[in-house]
Amino acid sequence: MNEYVRVSVNSRVDFFNKYYDVPQQLVPEVQSFVAEINALGERCADCTEFEARFASSGLSDRFNLLLTRCTPKPYQMTAEEKNFAKETAKQMFKENRSEIIKHEISEVADHVMVEVEEELIAQGRKTMIEHDVYDDYTRASNYIDMATETTSFLGKLFKKK
C-alpha cells in the first residue's frame, strides 16, 4: 500500500481508537469496516483514487453511521490549548469589536422595546377592564377582523384573472 494511501486509511481507522469508545456489540461491524477499508487501500494506486473510491463505494457513509453509534471519548484540553483558545477569542473580539457591540446593543434595544410594548398592552387591557369596556372592545375588534377577512376573501374570489 502506498504510504499516502496508508495515511488516509489510518486516519479513518485510528479515529475509532483515539476519539470514540466502540460498544461491544458494534466491535464486529467496526472490524469488518476496517478490513474493507484496508482492502480498498491495497487496491488503490494513490491517495486521490482512494478518497474518490472511499466516497463513491459507500464506505464514507458507513463510516459516518458507525461514528454516530459509538460514544465520543471525553477530551481534556491542555493548558496550552486553553491559552490558545483564550488568545483566539481575544483576537476575534478585537477584530470584530464594533460589530459585536452593535449587535449586542441592537439585541438589548429589541428586548427593551418588546418589554415596553407588552407592558403598554397589559396596561391598556387593565385600564379597559377597570372601566368595564374590555368586553365591548374585544367584540368590536373581532367584528372588524371578521369583516376584514370576509372582504379579503371576496376580493380574491371575484378578482379578475
Secondary structure, DSSP 8 states (H G I E B T S, - for coil): --HHHHHHHHHHHHHHHHHEE--GGGHHHHHHHHHHHHHHHHH-SSHHHHHHHHHHTTHHHHHHHHHHHSEE------HHHHHHHHHHHHHHHHHTHHHHHHHHHHHHHHHHHHHHHHHHHHHHHHHHHHTT-HHHHHHHHHHHHHHHHHHHHHHHHS---
